[in-house]
Amino acid sequence: QVQLVESGGGLVQPGGSLRLSCAASGLSFGIYTMGWSRQAPGKQRELVATITNGGSTNYADSVKGRFTISRDSAKMTVTLQMNSLTPEDTAVYYCNFKRTYPSRLDSWGQGTQVTVSS
């Protein structure tokens, strides 16, 4: 059974930093792109950052230069370092493991709340 467990969310003041981690278990063999998405109240879920098996990264324009995604493929973990946080970053953050080979399969974590407020 696939399980993705996020950690590291919480309350932080504007300008502060948080580090989110996601550990996967039960995943079958394959090539995975890992990523983070977020959903703020009343808004659609949006993609925040992705990192491919080869280490290529992609970021939403709103977080470029502030967030950094990294992965440990051996441990099947993905991390999101978030700096210079603003209230607009407040959302539930979800990690995602997307298998691209040998077949497509999406797995999601349960989400972790990030609140940026003074």
C-alpha positions as CSV (number, residue, x, y, z in Angstrom):
1,Q,0.0,0.0,0.0
2,V,1.4,3.4,-1.0
3,Q,1.8,5.9,1.7
4,L,3.1,9.4,1.5
5,V,3.7,11.2,4.8
6,E,4.3,15.0,4.9
7,S,5.9,16.8,7.8
8,G,7.2,20.2,8.6
9,G,4.2,22.5,8.3
10,G,3.2,25.0,10.9
11,L,2.8,28.7,11.7
12,V,5.5,31.1,10.7
13,Q,5.8,34.9,10.5
14,P,6.1,36.7,7.2
15,G,9.7,36.6,6.0
16,G,10.3,33.3,7.8
17,S,11.2,29.9,6.6
18,L,9.9,26.4,6.7
19,R,11.1,23.1,5.5
20,L,8.6,20.5,4.3
21,S,9.5,16.8,3.9
22,C,7.6,13.9,2.4
23,A,8.5,10.3,2.8
24,A,7.1,7.6,0.6
25,S,6.6,3.9,1.3
26,G,5.1,1.0,-0.6
27,L,5.9,2.4,-4.0
28,S,6.6,0.0,-6.8
29,F,9.6,0.1,-9.1
30,G,9.6,2.9,-11.6
31,I,10.8,6.3,-12.5
32,Y,9.2,9.0,-10.4
33,T,8.8,12.8,-10.7
34,M,8.3,14.2,-7.3
35,G,6.6,17.5,-6.5
36,W,4.6,19.7,-4.2
37,S,1.3,21.4,-4.8
38,R,-0.8,23.6,-2.6
39,Q,-4.3,24.7,-2.1
40,A,-5.4,27.8,-0.3
41,P,-9.0,28.3,1.0
42,G,-11.4,29.0,-1.8
43,K,-8.7,28.4,-4.5
44,Q,-7.8,25.6,-6.8
45,R,-4.8,23.4,-6.1
46,E,-1.7,24.8,-7.8
47,L,1.6,23.2,-8.7
48,V,4.4,24.7,-6.6
49,A,7.5,22.7,-7.7
50,T,8.6,19.5,-9.3
51,I,11.8,17.6,-9.6
52,T,12.4,14.8,-12.1
53,N,14.3,11.6,-11.6
54,G,17.3,13.3,-13.4
55,G,17.2,16.2,-11.0
56,S,15.6,18.8,-13.3
57,T,13.4,21.3,-11.4
58,N,10.4,23.4,-12.2
59,Y,8.8,26.1,-10.1
60,A,5.7,28.2,-10.1
61,D,6.5,31.8,-10.9
62,S,5.2,32.9,-7.5
63,V,7.8,30.9,-5.6
64,K,10.9,31.1,-7.9
65,G,13.9,32.3,-6.0
66,R,12.3,31.6,-2.6
67,F,11.5,27.9,-2.6
68,T,13.9,25.0,-3.4
69,I,12.9,21.4,-4.1
70,S,15.2,18.5,-3.6
71,R,15.0,14.7,-3.5
72,D,16.7,11.6,-2.2
73,S,15.7,8.9,-4.6
74,A,17.3,6.2,-2.6
75,K,15.2,7.1,0.4
76,M,12.2,8.1,-1.7
77,T,11.9,11.5,0.0
78,V,11.3,14.9,-1.3
79,T,11.9,18.2,0.5
80,L,10.7,21.7,-0.1
81,Q,12.7,24.5,1.5
82,M,10.6,27.6,1.7
83,N,12.2,31.0,2.4
84,S,10.9,34.6,2.6
85,L,7.4,33.3,3.2
86,T,4.5,35.7,2.7
87,P,0.8,35.4,3.8
88,E,0.0,34.5,0.2
89,D,1.9,31.2,0.8
90,T,-0.6,30.1,3.3
91,A,-2.2,26.9,2.1
92,V,-2.3,23.1,2.6
93,Y,0.8,21.6,0.9
94,Y,0.6,18.2,-0.7
95,C,3.5,16.1,-1.9
96,N,3.0,14.1,-5.1
97,F,4.9,11.2,-6.5
98,K,4.2,10.7,-10.2
99,R,5.4,7.5,-11.8
100,T,6.2,8.0,-15.5
101,Y,7.7,4.5,-16.2
102,P,6.7,1.8,-16.7
103,S,3.2,3.1,-16.4
104,R,1.6,6.3,-15.2
105,L,0.6,6.4,-11.5
106,D,-0.1,9.3,-9.2
107,S,0.2,9.2,-5.5
108,W,-0.6,12.0,-3.1
109,G,0.1,12.8,0.6
110,Q,-2.6,13.8,3.0
111,G,-1.4,17.4,3.2
112,T,0.3,19.6,5.7
113,Q,-0.9,23.1,6.7
114,V,1.4,26.1,6.3
115,T,0.2,29.3,7.8
116,V,2.1,32.6,7.3
117,S,0.9,35.2,9.7
118,S,2.1,37.8,12.2
